[in-house]
Amino acid sequence: MNTAPHDAARFDGLWLPLVTPLRQGRVDLYAAQALARRYRQAGMAGLVLFGSTGEGSLLSVAEKCELLQAVRSDADTLPVVVGAGGIDTRSVTTLIRRLDRLEPAGYLVPPPCYLRPSQAGIIWHYHQVAWATERPIILYNIPERTGVALTVETMETLARDPQYAAVKECHPALLTTLTLHGRVQPLCGADNMLMDHFLAGGTGAIPAAAHLFPERFVAMMHAARTGDAARAEALFAPLRKLIRLLFAQPNPAPLKRALSMQGLIVDELRPPMMPASAELTAKLARAMHLVEEAPAQRLAA
């Protein structure tokens, strides 16, 4: 691990795990740049590239470099965190060293997938990652995808070094525990828990659903963080059904279908990911219409 001291980084606000727009099998850089501008104007705090929502496991290293460069080319770009997951620690650290030249704001790093290492093995993996970069590292606890869970003890042990700046956590009980302990910044990764997370004192989140109606998500966050539970509920209630539908089929298929319905991207995924079903599309259309029809005057702070 790097022995130089690190200032503790903060990842407050909503950090959007950006989809990777595709067109005829290639990454659509222009669409990605347009999305980045849209979400900056909507009030997002930053972007996260190459997570599961961004089909990161299906992108080549060259594609990742091109996309990161394209998104960061705007002078007013949002800060960008980069997802860096995989099976082999050496491959992960090689990727990080390559992307480090493009100066991301940090890295979102899950434990090695498939191998199911012990907690000691997980800590070893993160130490190798920390040796590869001086940028902040966000731990990512996602056992449904990796096959192994970070314990609270492991998260808080790593967080003694401030380079491990935060943890993206999707389990409600663990989110609550991490918030109460206050030893590492918990970022809510469960979109249906967003309002409760912020009302309970949470400060940051990485919500895929915020691609749709982002201004409403931002307004809800501000209301919840200031303790206005009634206003936060009024803003969040119309989103609940939509959030459920966005995860009714493998992510990001429903989300890409919804974004294409809004005219923002082409509805294309990289195989073996498949498009959302026609039945789900009809349900998404109805849910999006309900959000559009919900009172908009409450979006203003």
C-alpha positions as CSV (number, residue, x, y, z in Angstrom):
1,M,0.0,0.0,0.0
2,N,1.1,3.6,-0.6
3,T,2.8,4.9,2.5
4,A,2.3,8.6,1.7
5,P,-0.5,10.2,3.7
6,H,-3.9,10.7,2.0
7,D,-6.4,13.4,2.7
8,A,-9.8,11.9,3.3
9,A,-12.0,12.3,0.2
10,R,-15.7,12.8,0.3
11,F,-18.3,11.4,-2.2
12,D,-21.3,13.4,-1.1
13,G,-24.4,13.8,-3.3
14,L,-25.7,11.6,-6.1
15,W,-23.0,9.9,-8.2
16,L,-24.6,8.5,-11.3
17,P,-23.4,5.0,-12.5
18,L,-23.6,6.0,-16.2
19,V,-24.8,3.6,-18.8
20,T,-22.4,3.0,-21.8
21,P,-24.3,4.0,-24.9
22,L,-23.7,1.7,-27.9
23,R,-24.5,2.1,-31.5
24,Q,-24.0,-0.8,-34.0
25,G,-21.7,-2.6,-31.6
26,R,-19.4,0.4,-30.8
27,V,-19.3,2.8,-27.9
28,D,-21.3,5.9,-28.8
29,L,-19.0,8.6,-27.5
30,Y,-21.2,11.5,-28.6
31,A,-24.2,10.1,-26.7
32,A,-22.0,9.6,-23.6
33,Q,-20.9,13.2,-23.7
34,A,-24.5,14.4,-24.1
35,L,-25.6,12.3,-21.1
36,A,-22.7,13.7,-19.0
37,R,-23.8,17.2,-19.8
38,R,-27.4,16.4,-19.1
39,Y,-26.6,15.0,-15.6
40,R,-24.3,17.8,-14.7
41,Q,-27.1,20.3,-15.5
42,A,-29.5,18.2,-13.4
43,G,-27.3,18.5,-10.3
44,M,-25.5,15.2,-10.1
45,A,-22.3,15.3,-8.0
46,G,-20.3,13.0,-10.3
47,L,-20.4,10.0,-12.6
48,V,-19.3,6.4,-12.2
49,L,-18.1,4.6,-15.3
50,F,-17.7,0.9,-16.1
51,G,-19.9,-0.5,-13.3
52,S,-22.5,-3.2,-13.9
53,T,-24.9,-0.5,-15.1
54,G,-22.2,0.6,-17.6
55,E,-21.6,-3.0,-18.8
56,G,-18.0,-2.5,-17.7
57,S,-17.1,-6.2,-17.8
58,L,-17.9,-6.2,-21.5
59,L,-15.7,-3.3,-22.5
60,S,-12.1,-3.5,-23.7
61,V,-9.4,-1.5,-22.0
62,A,-9.1,0.6,-25.2
63,E,-12.9,1.3,-25.1
64,K,-12.7,2.3,-21.4
65,C,-9.8,4.7,-22.1
66,E,-11.7,6.3,-25.0
67,L,-14.9,6.7,-23.1
68,L,-13.2,8.2,-20.0
69,Q,-11.4,10.6,-22.2
70,A,-14.6,11.6,-24.1
71,V,-16.6,12.2,-20.9
72,R,-13.8,14.2,-19.3
73,S,-13.1,16.3,-22.4
74,D,-15.7,19.0,-21.5
75,A,-14.1,21.8,-19.5
76,D,-17.1,21.7,-17.1
77,T,-17.2,18.0,-16.7
78,L,-18.3,16.3,-13.5
79,P,-15.7,14.3,-11.6
80,V,-15.6,10.7,-12.7
81,V,-15.1,7.6,-10.6
82,V,-14.0,4.5,-12.6
83,G,-15.2,0.9,-11.8
84,A,-12.3,-1.5,-11.6
85,G,-13.4,-5.1,-10.9
86,G,-12.4,-8.5,-12.1
87,I,-11.1,-11.9,-11.0
88,D,-7.3,-11.5,-11.2
89,T,-5.8,-8.9,-9.0
90,R,-2.9,-8.3,-11.4
91,S,-5.4,-7.5,-14.2
92,V,-7.2,-5.1,-12.0
93,T,-4.1,-3.3,-11.0
94,T,-2.8,-3.2,-14.6
95,L,-6.1,-1.5,-15.6
96,I,-5.9,1.0,-12.8
97,R,-2.4,2.0,-13.8
98,R,-3.5,2.5,-17.4
99,L,-6.6,4.6,-16.4
100,D,-4.6,6.5,-13.8
101,R,-3.0,8.6,-16.5
102,L,-6.5,10.0,-17.4
103,E,-6.9,11.3,-13.8
104,P,-10.2,9.9,-12.6
105,A,-11.6,11.1,-9.3
106,G,-11.2,7.6,-7.8
107,Y,-12.0,3.9,-8.3
108,L,-15.0,1.8,-7.4
109,V,-13.5,-1.6,-6.5
110,P,-15.4,-4.8,-5.6
111,P,-13.7,-7.9,-4.2
112,P,-12.4,-10.4,-6.8
113,C,-15.4,-12.1,-8.3
114,Y,-16.0,-15.9,-8.6
115,L,-13.0,-16.8,-6.4
116,R,-14.8,-16.2,-3.1
117,P,-11.6,-15.4,-1.2
118,S,-11.4,-15.1,2.6
119,Q,-11.5,-11.7,4.3
120,A,-7.7,-11.8,4.5
121,G,-7.6,-12.4,0.8
122,I,-9.9,-9.5,0.1
123,I,-7.8,-7.2,2.2
124,W,-4.7,-8.3,0.3
125,H,-6.5,-7.5,-3.0
126,Y,-7.4,-4.0,-1.8
127,H,-3.8,-3.4,-0.6
128,Q,-2.5,-4.3,-4.1
129,V,-5.0,-1.9,-5.6
130,A,-3.9,0.9,-3.2
131,W,-0.3,0.3,-4.3
132,A,-1.3,0.9,-7.9
133,T,-2.8,4.4,-7.4
134,E,-2.8,7.3,-5.0
135,R,-6.4,8.2,-5.9
136,P,-9.3,7.5,-3.5
137,I,-10.8,3.9,-3.5
138,I,-14.5,3.2,-2.9
139,L,-15.1,-0.3,-1.6
140,Y,-18.0,-2.0,-3.3
141,N,-19.9,-4.7,-1.4
142,I,-22.0,-6.6,-3.9
143,P,-22.0,-10.3,-3.0
144,E,-24.8,-11.0,-5.5
145,R,-22.3,-10.5,-8.3
146,T,-18.9,-11.3,-6.7
147,G,-20.0,-14.3,-4.6
148,V,-18.3,-13.0,-1.5
149,A,-19.3,-10.3,1.0
150,L,-17.2,-7.7,2.8
151,T,-17.8,-7.7,6.5
152,V,-18.3,-4.5,8.4
153,E,-15.0,-5.3,10.2
154,T,-13.1,-5.6,7.0
155,M,-14.6,-2.3,5.6
156,E,-13.7,-0.4,8.8
157,T,-10.3,-2.0,9.0
158,L,-9.4,-0.8,5.5
159,A,-11.0,2.6,6.2
160,R,-8.3,3.3,8.8
161,D,-6.3,4.4,5.8
162,P,-8.2,7.4,4.4
163,Q,-7.4,6.3,0.8
164,Y,-10.3,3.9,1.3
165,A,-12.7,6.8,1.2
166,A,-16.2,5.2,1.1
167,V,-18.1,2.0,0.5
168,K,-21.0,1.4,-1.9
169,E,-23.4,-0.8,0.1
170,C,-26.7,-2.2,-1.0
171,H,-27.9,-4.0,2.1
172,P,-30.2,-1.9,4.3
173,A,-29.0,-3.2,7.6
174,L,-25.3,-2.7,6.7
175,L,-26.0,0.8,5.4
176,T,-27.6,1.6,8.8
177,T,-24.7,0.1,10.7
178,L,-22.0,1.9,8.7
179,T,-23.9,5.2,9.0
180,L,-24.2,4.8,12.8
181,H,-20.6,3.8,13.3
182,G,-19.3,6.8,11.2
183,R,-15.9,5.2,10.4
184,V,-16.3,5.0,6.6
185,Q,-18.7,7.0,4.4
186,P,-21.5,4.6,3.2
187,L,-22.9,5.3,-0.3
188,C,-26.3,3.9,-0.9
189,G,-26.4,1.4,-3.8
190,A,-30.0,0.3,-3.3
191,D,-32.2,2.7,-5.2
192,N,-35.3,1.9,-3.3
193,M,-33.5,2.8,-0.1
194,L,-32.4,6.3,-1.2
195,M,-34.8,8.4,0.7
196,D,-34.5,6.4,3.9
197,H,-30.7,6.6,3.6
198,F,-30.6,10.3,3.4
199,L,-33.2,10.8,6.1
200,A,-31.1,8.6,8.4
201,G,-28.1,10.9,7.9
202,G,-26.5,9.4,4.8
203,T,-24.6,11.8,2.6
204,G,-24.0,10.0,-0.7
205,A,-25.4,7.4,-3.1
206,I,-24.8,5.7,-6.5
207,P,-28.3,5.2,-7.9
208,A,-28.8,3.9,-11.4
209,A,-32.5,4.9,-11.5
210,A,-31.5,8.6,-11.3
211,H,-30.8,8.4,-15.0
212,L,-34.5,9.0,-15.3
213,F,-36.0,12.2,-13.9
214,P,-32.7,13.2,-12.3
215,E,-34.0,16.6,-11.1
216,R,-36.6,14.8,-9.0
217,F,-34.0,12.6,-7.4
218,V,-31.7,15.6,-6.6
219,A,-34.6,17.5,-5.1
220,M,-35.6,14.5,-3.0
221,M,-32.1,14.1,-1.7
222,H,-31.9,17.8,-0.7
223,A,-35.3,17.5,1.1
224,A,-34.3,14.4,2.9
225,R,-30.9,15.7,4.0
226,T,-32.5,18.8,5.4
227,G,-35.0,16.7,7.4
228,D,-38.1,17.6,5.3
229,A,-39.5,14.1,5.3
230,A,-42.9,15.1,3.9
231,R,-41.4,16.8,0.9
232,A,-38.9,14.0,0.3
233,E,-41.8,11.4,0.4
234,A,-43.9,13.5,-2.1
235,L,-40.9,13.6,-4.5
236,F,-39.9,10.0,-4.1
237,A,-43.3,8.3,-4.0
238,P,-44.0,8.5,-7.8
239,L,-40.5,6.9,-8.4
240,R,-41.0,3.7,-6.4
241,K,-42.8,1.7,-9.0
242,L,-40.4,2.8,-11.7
243,I,-37.4,1.8,-9.6
244,R,-38.9,-1.7,-9.1
245,L,-39.4,-2.1,-12.8
246,L,-35.9,-1.0,-13.7
247,F,-34.6,-4.0,-11.8
248,A,-37.3,-6.5,-12.8
249,Q,-34.9,-7.8,-15.5
250,P,-31.1,-7.8,-15.7
251,N,-29.6,-4.3,-15.3
252,P,-29.1,-2.2,-17.5
253,A,-31.6,-3.6,-20.0
254,P,-34.7,-1.9,-18.6
255,L,-32.8,1.3,-18.0
256,K,-31.5,1.4,-21.5
257,R,-35.0,0.8,-22.9
258,A,-36.4,3.6,-20.8
259,L,-33.6,6.0,-21.9
260,S,-34.3,5.1,-25.5
261,M,-38.0,5.9,-24.9
262,Q,-36.8,9.3,-23.8
263,G,-34.8,9.7,-27.0
264,L,-31.4,9.9,-25.2
265,I,-29.7,6.7,-26.4
266,V,-30.1,3.8,-28.8
267,D,-31.5,0.7,-27.1
268,E,-28.5,-1.5,-27.6
269,L,-26.6,-3.8,-25.2
270,R,-23.5,-5.9,-25.7
271,P,-24.3,-9.6,-25.8
272,P,-24.8,-11.7,-23.8
273,M,-26.9,-8.9,-22.3
274,M,-30.4,-8.9,-24.0
275,P,-32.9,-6.1,-24.4
276,A,-35.9,-5.7,-22.1
277,S,-39.0,-7.6,-23.0
278,A,-42.0,-6.0,-24.7
279,E,-44.2,-6.7,-21.6
280,L,-41.8,-4.8,-19.4
281,T,-41.5,-2.0,-21.9
282,A,-45.3,-1.4,-21.6
283,K,-45.0,-1.3,-17.8
284,L,-42.1,1.1,-18.0
285,A,-44.0,3.4,-20.3
286,R,-46.9,3.6,-17.8
287,A,-44.7,4.1,-14.8
288,M,-42.8,6.9,-16.5
289,H,-46.0,8.6,-17.5
290,L,-47.1,8.5,-13.9
291,V,-43.9,10.2,-12.8
292,E,-44.3,12.8,-15.6
293,E,-47.9,13.5,-14.4
294,A,-46.8,13.8,-10.7
295,P,-46.9,17.4,-9.3
296,A,-43.8,19.2,-10.5
297,Q,-44.1,22.3,-8.4
298,R,-42.5,20.5,-5.5
299,L,-39.2,20.0,-7.4
300,A,-38.1,23.5,-6.5
301,A,-36.3,23.7,-3.2
